[in-house]
Amino acid sequence: MYSLFYKEKNDFELYDIDSTHIPPHLHKNIEFTYVLEGTLVCGIGTKLYNMEKGDIAVIFPEQIHHYQHYGNEPGRVQYLLGLPSMTGPYMQTITTLVPENPIIKAKDVHPDIYYALETLELHEGSDQDDILHQAYLMIILARVLPLLTLEEFHTNDSDDLVSRTVSYIAEHYAEENLTLTKMAHDLFVSPFALSRVFSGTFHTNFNKYLNNTRLEYVRYLLEYTDQSITEAYENAGFGSQRTFNRAFREHFRMTPKQFREHNRMIAINKKKPVSD
């Protein structure tokens, strides 16, 4: 999953993954989150929104957001991200305004939106990728924006500290000896003020946030690179294999080896031709 530590390496990203916790992050893309199966909680700032199958969340550029998945029931989510420059006449709107409520319930989603998402996934890797990406992204926005109430994007001192916190973790999460005290010192704030950001805005604590960020990076490495499991957890900042294995099993409900095999099977099945 494209997250806070993956720089905008491509103009367009489309991912279909199991539902899981994704720590607070922000990026320059507009993001569409489509719940394929199960449930998901989407967090924007201090607000939480419950999502069910068929619901879509619309996250505008530079909005701090996160996702949480609760319970034992599995879920599946599709994430679509595109740079504002791909949105044509909608670029001014999505870079200056934000949704009052980012969730579009399944009953209100226009069929064109589902069709565009399905078509984009089917045609990934074609010679017309760039044209198709931009065309379908604008179709989605044309159907989404009338369903949202938009307001000006305001920031304050509290928002600034939140943004600085997200940016700091994104830059330093791989450092093995990163602590709340060191982070507070580097940001010129008190540990107490920083703790309030994690508990009040991110609904977690520093250690869990840091671990989740590292785990998301490991997930990316295991799913999209050939790095070994040892290389992956060391590059993410975990100091010991025992700590990493415990955190990974708790987060993904499977071992790192099982996770890699699971995603390889999904990739293989997607490439199989559909029988008549």
Buried (B, 14 or more C-beta within 10 A) or exposed (E): BBBBBBEEEBBBBBBBBBBBBBBBBBBEBBBBBBBBBBBBBBBBBEEEBEBBBBBBBBBBBBBBBBBBBEEEEEBBBBBBBBBBEBBEEBBEBBBEBBBEEBBBEBEEBBEBBBBBBEBBBEBEEEEEBEEBBBBBBBBBBBBBBEBBEBEEBEEEEBBEBBBBBBBBBBEBBBEEEBEBEEBBEEBEBEBEEBBBBBEEBBBBEBEBBBBBBBBBBBBBBBBEEEBEBEEBBBBBBBEEEEEBBEBBBEBBEBEBEEBBEBBEEEEEEEEEEEEE
